[in-house]
Each structure stands twice: as structure tokens, then as C-alpha cells.
Amino acid sequence: MFNISNAVPTNEDHLSVNSCSNCNKSHRKCDRMLPICTECMRKNKNCIYEKPKRVKRKKTISQELRYEPYPKSHQNNTSIPSTTPAPKQLYFHNINYGQDPQSPSITTSIQNPSNQPTAPPFHTVAEPPPVDSDIQVLTQSFERTMLNIPFFDSSYKKYQYVQIENGVDPESLPLFDKCLFALVLAMKSFYMMRIEKMEAADRSLQLCKQIVSTTHDTVMTNYHLAACFCYLALIHTDRGHVEQSAYYAHCLRGYLKRRESQPTLDRAQSTDSLKIMQEKYMRTMYHLVIYHNNYHVTDLGRLFKCMLCCHFLTKQHRHIDPTNTAHSVIGYANEEFIDKFMPLTDVLRYDLDNYKSTLTFTPEMIDLMTQRMKAALSAVTAEPGLYSRRMSFYMIAQGAKLQCLQRTGPEDKCKSVAMHLVDVSGGHMFHLCHHSVSGPLAAAITLLCRILDKTDDTQEQTMLMDKIQSGVSVLRTLGLKYKIVILKYGDVINSTEGVLKTHHQHIQLLSDIYSNIFMPVSPSNQGIGDVSLNNNVAPLVETDHHFEMLMNEFLKEEEKSVHQEISEDLSFL
């Protein structure tokens, strides 16, 4: 009856319509992973989705003859005799496209063969209603994520959007399916938040938590539920629920620890699957930084904690090079995000000798960052807590600048920056963010001690000693977790000048510890530097005492060996 092949676009047309501009030009299939597809993310390109254009195919010869207008001589109440019987009246959907092809107006009418010719198949073939773009994005995200999770059984892909919305009763499912269903619900909530469908995300999150609470006893044995904890941690981190995020991260870490100690808990869980899951956990935490922080995270403290989580995980997975992730973060970040991101140099500072990275903060970049921090300081002086936190970041920025200058800059400029660090620390109280300040201040004191060793000018020696003692008094106030190192060196520094010169090598350890704050721990720089990174975990939001407690428990086992090593190295004191 109708030649439908000329009306319905082919698969190639769908690929062209649904692909981004870069994939279209390269004639490559696009996965439409909003806000940026995989190919564009890999090549660091701008992913642009143009409005789909309706492709109207050329009519065949038979259609042109069929709908050719009558000659003028036969239009005046004349008819051409034909043996073809009159066609029956047919109901059809006449889709009238207006100016916006995305929102067609659909009218139902009865065909009148005597007044109008049969409409072309392109306009008369009944088409399905347009699919909601949110559902389409969610389904594509599900498919892509499920393909990337090796421990997700392909036979269980039936738990997708439609089945979830139709109301699957979790109590009627077996334990394995229930845990899998919880994982899919967590994934759905995770992606619904990305497209800002908060009501749907809340419904899925509530049902997911209900399933998790009923299957809590299996948390250490079921890897689907463990992956669910990973998504729940990301969801709560994005929403600012720090305590709940830390709780789920702690549960997942407990599962991984149990899997390491008992690799034969389940027939389907081998050592290889454990490694795959650990790497997936690592990359998922990185995805939080890449995809989410430049859209949702507005609190600098939350961002700092997310980056710390990624950094600690990097220590456990040294085969993953974090420089690619850092480049991706910078590439996706807008200007507002960079303003919040730049002060965190103690997390994403990479050593040139180890990583050969272009993401190295030069003194000029640090100066620009310092100017931004000064501008921010002038706007928050009326809020003491926030002012103290911003001053801590200002100290971190100055510490990064000092380390850069020690490599390439003149000694006079290094000296001025170090003295400025001591002056700033002496004029402000950092009791809320003490861990962020002690590292840069210790590096400044160490540099001043080196200069004191070289100078013979009595007046300059007196000035340097005053600065050193002033800085050490602040370090004592900020000691706490640094007491293993800071207080012992403080006793040395507060003694006579001769003893100070004698113990110069001991004080040098402070600089070695601090220098590792600015780079990921690689196999070439393991050891004593780890203690500074672990001890530098600080709650940058004043009310996050529970998070600090959970994070300390989260890192307790990793810190045991580090503390033992630092104690042995300091035994000579």
C-alpha cells in the first residue's frame, strides 16, 4: 500500500541525528553520554548536540506519477475514467510540522479521496509518540554504565527504567536480585541527579535505602551491594550529606578489606574481580570530580574532601596515573570552579621529575591565585570562621609559591615569602583549620633556618631568630596531629643558636615531609612523606566532626605502617 522504506529513516540516519557534531564529522557512532560523550571526553573536545534535522527522502517515480497534478483542461468538473475502484476511507494521523520540528501538532481526520489526494507516506505513516529525552538519556547512561561494570551480569539488564517505574516489589526478589536491584536504583538516582530530576532521584534513593537496610547483613559478601554503596556515597557527597557519604564509603572500604583477606567468599568473586572492582571504585570516585564538581559542588570544603578521597585511593592503586584525571578536571572546569579549585594545590601538585606533567603551578600562577585569595579575604572579614578558613588556603597558596621559588627563584625572594608566611601566621588564629597551616609554616621555618646557617650579620641573625621562634610558637599552638614531629623540633628550635645549627639536619625532615604534600605518593617517593599527607586530613567545614572521626577510622589501617615508619626514623631524637 505505502512504501514505508521511503518514510522511515534508516539506522544510518538515526546515528546522524543522535550524534554530536564531532562524531558526525568523523562518521563515528556517538553514545550521547550527556553532558559530554566518551569520544569528546577522550579527545578533550567541546561536545555539541545540534538540533536534529528531518531528512525527507526523494519520492520514487511511482509516487511522482501518482501525485502529479491534473492538467488544467481536466480541472473544471471533468474526470478521467478509470477502472481502479475508489479507495476506502482510512483513518490516519496527519502530523503537521510547524516551525519547531520537535513539537509537532497531531490531528486525526478522515481521508476524503474526492477533495484531496492521498498524503505522502512521510506525513501519513503513524509514528510512535516522541520519547522523553530524560528517559532516553537515562537508558543510554544505564547501558554504558552496565557495560563498564565487569561484575554486572548481562542477563540482568531487564532491570531498567521501565521495570523500575512499573513497581518491582523488592521483597519478592531473591537476595541476589534484590542486591542487584538496589544497585540499579542507586544508579538511577545518580543519573537523575545529573539531569536535575530531583523528585525521581529521591524516589529511587528512598527505595534503594529501603532495600539496603533489609540486606545489611550481606554487605560484606555481595559485590552488587558493595557497588551500590559506592553510588550512595557519591550521591550523598554531591548533596552535601558528608556524614552519610563517609558512612557508605566506610562500608565499601570494609567490604574491600574483607575481600582481600578472604578472596574465596563467593564462587563468582575471584581475585581478578576484586581488582576490577577496586579499580572501578577508584574511577567512580574520579568521575565524581570530573562530571559533578563543576556543576553542583559549591562548598570548597566538600570539594577538598572529594579530592582527598581520590588522593588516598591513588595511594592504593599506583598503576593508575592521576595526571590524566587532573587534566580532565581543569579542562571541564569553568572559571568559577577554577577559583575554588586553584587553592587546593596541596592535593593536585605534581612533581616534575616523577610525572613530567604540564599541570605544574608556576610562581606566576601562584601569584594570580594569591591575588584571588586576597580579594576573597576582603569580602569575608565579617565572618570569623570563613575568614579563618580562607586564610588557611592563603597560607597553602603561599607555601606552594615558596616551594616553586626554592627550585628556580632567587634566595632573596624565597626569604621574603617565608617571612611573610610567618608574619601572617602570627597575626591570625587558625584553630579551625590548623592542619592546613602547619605544613607551609614548617617549610618557611626550615628555609629561614637554612638562611640563618649561612649569614654572619648579627642584626639579620637576631631578626631571623625572632621570626623562627614566632613561627614555632604558632606550630605549637597548631600541633595536635603534628606533635610527633613539630613539638620535638620546636624544643630544638627554641634552644640556643648553636644547638639550632647542630640540629639543622633534623629540621630538614620537616621540609621533606612538606614537599610530599604537593604531589601524589608514587613508588619512588614512599616513606616518611606519607605522614604529612595522612596527618593533613582536616575538616574544612567547622561542623564536620563526625566526618573527621569516620575518615580517621577509614584510614586507620593505612596509617599504622606509616606511623611506625616515622617513629623509627625519629628514634634518634
N, C-alpha and C positions, 0 to 999 in steps of 0.2 A: 504493500500500500504506500508507505512512505520510505524513502531511502534514509534510514536513521544514521547510517555511517557518515553522511554529509552534515548531520546536525550536531552530533555529539563529538566534542573534542577528543582527540586520541590521548594516549598516555604521554606522548611527547609534548602535546600542548599543555597538559596539566603540569608537567615538570617545568615548562617555560613560565607558566602563570604563577606557580607557587614558589619559584626560586628567587633568591635575591639577585641583585644586579651583577655582582661579581661572579656568582655561579652561572648565571645566564651567559655572560660573555665567555666564560671558559667551557661552556657546554657540559657542565658538571651537575650531578644531582645534588640538590640542596636539602638539608634535613630541617630547615626552618626552625632552628633552636633559638627562639627569641630570648633576649634581645639581640643575640648575635649567633650566627650559625657556626658550626665547627670549623669549616674551611676558612671563614674570615677570621675566626679567633686564632687559628693556627698561623695564618699569614699576616696577622695584625693589620687587617683592613677594616674600613668602615662598611658595616653590613646595612644595606639599604634595601627595603622592600617596596617596590613600586606598586602602584595600583594595577590590579590585573586588567588586561585589555581583552575585550571579547573578540575572538577570532571567528570571523564569518567566512565560511568556505564558499568558493565559487560554485554556482549552480551547474548542474550537468546539462547536457544538450537536451535531454528529455524534459527537464524542468523548464528550460528556457522556451521550448516549444509549447509546453503545457500552459505556462503563464504569460505567453506572448499576447499583448493586447489585440483586440479585434480590429480589423480595418474600419476606416471611417464610414465606408459605404454600407456596412452591416450594423452600425450602431443605432440607427433610427428604427426601433421596433422591428428589426429583422432578426432572424435566427438561422443558423446554419443547420440543416438537417443532419442528424447523427443517429447512428444505430446504438450508441452507448447508452445504457439505461441511466436514469437520473440517480445520482448518489444519495444514499440515505443521510438523514440528518444526524450529525455526530456532535456530541459534547466534547469540547476541548478547552484547554486553558490557554487563553491568549495573553501572553506575557508581554506587556507594553513597557519597554525600557524608556525611561526618561533621561534627564541629564545625568543622573547618578546611576551607573550600572550596578552599583552594589545594593540598591534598594528598589527592585522592580515592583510595579503595581500589577497585581494579578486579578483579572476579571474573568468570570465564567459566563459563556454565552452559547447560543445555539447557532450552528452554521446555517446560513441561508444561501444555497448554491445559485439561486436566480439573481441575487443582488450583488454578491461579491464572490470573487474566485476563491478557491481553496488557498489558505495561507501557506506560505512556505514551511517546510518541516522545521526550519530553525526556530520559528516563532510558535509552532503549534504543538511540538512534542512536549508532553507533560514532564516537567523536571522536578526532582525532589526539592523540598524546602532547603534553603541555604543552611549550612552547618554553622553553629555558633563558633566564632573564632576562638573563644576561650576554650571550648571543648576540644577544638582541633589542636590548639597549642598544647593542651594538657595531654592529649593522646600521643602526640609526637614526642613530648617530653618523656612520657611513660615508656614508649618504645625504645627511645635512645638510651634511657637510664637502665632499663632492664637488659638491654644488650651489653651494657658496660659493666654489669654486676655479674661476675662469673658464677657466684653462688646462688643466683636466681634461676630456678628451674624453668625452662622454657615452656613446659607443659602447664604451668600455672599462670599463663598470661591471660586467662579468661577473667581474672580479677582486674578488670579495667574500669573505666569511668562508668559505663552503663550498668554493669553489675553492682557497682558500689551504690549508685543512685537508686537502683531498684530495691535496695534494702536487704542485703545479705545478713542473715542472722548469725552473728559470730558464735553464739552458744551452740549452734547446730553443726559447727565445723569441727573436724578433728584438730588435735593440738597442733600438728604441723601446719595445716591450712590456716588455723587461727593466727599463728605467728606470722605467716606469710601475708595474711590479710591485714594485720597490724602494720607491716612494713609498707604495703601499698597505700594504706590510709595516711601514713606519715609522709610518703612521697607525694600524695595528692595535696595534702596540706602545705607541704613545702613549695610545690609549684603554683598552687593557687595564691599563695602569698606573693609570688613573683609577679603575677598578673593582677595583683591588688584586688582579688576576690576574697575579702576577709571573712564574709559570712560562711562561704563554702569551706574556707580553710579552718574556721573554728569548728564547724560540724565534724569534719574529718578528724581534727585533732582531738576533739572530745571523745569520739568513738574509738580512736586509736588508744587513748589513755585508758579507756574502759577495758579494752582487750588486754593491754599490758598489765593492768592491775590484777586481772584474773589469771594471768600466766606468769606472774612474777617469779614463781619457783623454778621456772625453766630458763631463766635469764642466762645462766652460766653454761647451758648446754645447747641452745638453739641459736644458730647463726643468723637466721632471718630476724629474730627478735633483737639480736645484738645490732644488726644493721638498722633496725627501727630506732634503737636508742641513738644512733648516730644522727639520724634525721631529726629526732626530737631535740637533741642538743643544738642543732643548727637553728631550728625553728625558734626555740626559746632565746638563743643568743641574738637572733635578729629582732626579736620583740623586746629585748632588754631585760628578760627574766634571768638574771645572772645566776641566782641560786639554783633554779631548776635546770638550767643548762649545765652547770657544773655537776649536778647530781647525775644526769644522764650520761655525761662524759665519764664520770667516775664509774658508773655501772658498766659502760662499754669497756673501759680500761680493765676492770675486774674480769670481764669475760676473756679479753685477750691474754691476760696474765694466766688465767686458768687453762686456756688452750695451750699456752706454751709449756705449762707444767704437766698437762695430761693430753698429749696430742691424739690419743685414741679414744676420745669420749664417744664419738659417733662414727658410724661406718662411712658416712658421706663427708666427714671432716678429716682431711689429711693435712699433713704439714704444708703442702703446696697451697691448699685452700686457705689455710691460716695466713700465709704470706700474702696471698691475693687480697684477703680481707683487710689486713693491716695496711696494705698499700692503698686500698680503696678508702679506708678511713682517713688516711693521710690526704689523699687527693680531694676527698669530700670537704675536709676542713679548709683546704686551699680554695675550693670552689666558693666557699663562704666569702673569702676575701675578694676573689675575682668578680663574682657575679653580684654580690649583695652590698658590700660596704659603700660603693659609690651611688647606691640608690636609697638605702634605708638607714644605715648607721649614721647617727648624728652626734653621738656622745663619744668623745675621744677616749675615755676610759674603757668603754666597751671595745672599741677598735684595738686598743693596746692589748687587751686580754685575748682577743681573737688572734692577733699576731703572735703573742706569746705561745698560745696553744700550737700554732703552726711551727713555731721555732722548736718547741720541745719535741714535737713529733719528728722534726727533721733530724734530731739527735738519734732517734730510734731507727730512722730509715736513711742512712747516709748515702745509699745508692741513688736517691732522688736529688737532683741538683736544684736547689731552691732559686737559682738566679732566673730561670725562665718564669717562675711564678712572680718574682719581683718585677720583671719587665712587664708582665701582663697587668699587674696591679697599676703600675704607672701609666700604661697605655690606655686603660679603661677609665682612669680617674679623671673627673672634671676638676676645674680649678678650685672649687670649694673643698673637694675631697683632698686635693693635694695640700691645701692649707692645714688640714687636720693630720695629714699623713706625714708631712715632712719632719715634724719634731721627733718622730719615732725612729731616730737614727740608730738607737741602741739595739734595735731589733733587725733592721734590714741594712746594716752596714757591712759591706763585703770587702774582704781583704784582697788587694790587687794580686799578691803573689799566689794566693790559693785558688781564686776563681776567675781571674782575668776578666772581670766584669766591667762593663761600661757604666754600671749603676754605682758609681763612686762619687760621694759627695765632696766636691772640691771646696776650698775655702770660700770662693765666690758664692757658691750655692748655700753654704752655711751662713754667710753674711746676709744673704737675702732672707733666709729662714729666720735669722735672728731679728731682722727688721720687722718681719711679720709678727714675731712673738712680742716684740716691744709694743707694737701697735695694739695687739690683743691685750697686753698687760694694762695699758692706759684705759681700756674700756671696762675692766672688771675689778678695779681697785675697791669698789664699794662692797664687794662680796668676798670676805676673807678666805673662805675655803677654796673658792675658784681661783682667787688670786694666788694662793699658795701653790695650787696645782700648776697653774700656768708658769709660775716662777721655776718650778721644778723642771718643766720642759725647756725653759730658757737655759737652765743650767746644763741640761743634756745637750742642747744645741752648742753651747759654748765648749763643752767637753769634746764634742765631735770636731769642732773647729780647731781646738788645741791639738788634737791628735793629727789632723791633716797638716797643720803647720810644723809639727815636730818632724815630719817626713821631708818637707820641701821648703818650709819657710825659714826666715832668719830667727836667730835666738832672741833678739830684742822683742819681736812681735809675739813670740811664744811666751816670753816673760810677762808682757803686758796682759795677755789673755789670761794667764794663770793668776796673776794678781787680781785681775778683775773678778775672776771666779771666787777667790777668797773673800773679796770685799762684798760681793753680792750675797754670798752665803752667810756672812757675819751680820748683815743688816736685815735678814728675814728669818722667820721661823718656818721650818719645813717639817713640822711634826706630823703632818698628814701624808706627806709623800717622801719620807726620809730616804727610802731605798733608791729613788731616782737621783738623789743629790750626792750620796756618799761616793759613788764611783767617780764622777767628774772631779769632785773636790779632792779625792785622794790622788788622782792623776796630777792635778795642779800642784798639790803639796810636794809630790815626788819631783816634779820639774824644778820647783823652787829650791829643793834640797840639792839638786844637781848644780844649779847656778851658784848656790852658796858654797859648794865644794870648790868651785873654780875661782871665785872672787877673792881679792885681797883687800878691798876697800872696806874699812871698818864701818863707815856710815851705811854702806849698802848691806853689809852683813847684819847690822842691827835691824835695818828695815825688813830684810828677808826673814830674820828670826821672828820678828813680830807677826809677819804675815803667816808664817808656818804655824806658830803657836795659836793664832786666831783660828786658822783652819782646822787644826787638830781639836780645839775645844768644840767646834761645831760637829766634827766627826764623833766625838764622844757623846754629844747630845743625840746624834742620829744613830748610835751604834747598833743596838738590838741584834739583828741577824749578822752584822759585821763584827761583832765583838770578838770572834775567834781571831780576826786579823787586825781590825782597827785599833782596839784598845791596847794590844801588845805593842803595836808600832807607836801608838800615842804616848805610852810611857817612855819609849826611847826618844821620841822627838822632843818631849818636854824636859829632857835632861840637858846636860851641858852640851856645848857646841862640839867639843872633842868627841863625846860619845856619839853625837849625831853623825859625824863624819865616819866614825868607826862602823856604824850600823847602816851605812849608805846602801850596801847590797841587800840588806834585809828590806829596806824601804822600797827597793826596786821591785819587789814582788807585787806591791800594790799596782804599779803600772802594768805589770804583766797580766794581772787579774783583770784590770780595767780594759786593757786592749782587746780582750776577747768578748767584751760586751758588744762590740761593733761588728761582729761577724758571726755567721753560723759555725757551730763546732764541727770541724771536719776531722777525718782521721789523722791529719797532720798536726792539729793543734788541740788534741785531747789533753786532759790532765787538770792542772791546777786552775786553769782559766774557767773551767766549768762552774766552780763555786760561785764566781761573781754572777754568772747568768742565772743560776738557780736562786741565789740569795737576792737577786734583783727583782723577784716577783713581788709586786706591791699593789695594793688596792688603790687605784687612782680615783675611784669614787668613794666618798667618805663612808657610806653606809654598807659597803660590801664586805663586812667582817666574815659573814658566812662563806662567801666565795673564797676568801683567803684561806679559811680553815679547810674547805674541800680541796682547794688547789694544792695545799701543802700535803694533804693526805694522798692526793693524786700523784704527787711527785716524790713521795716519801722513799720508795724503794730505789728510785734513780739517784736520790741524793745521798743515800747511805754510803755507797762506794766513793762518791766524791768527797764527802766529809772525812772519811777515813784517810783518803789520799792527802788531803790538805793538812790533816792533823800530823801525819807522818812527816810531811815537808816542813812543818813548823816546829817539830820536836826539839830542834836545837835552841829554840828560844826558852 
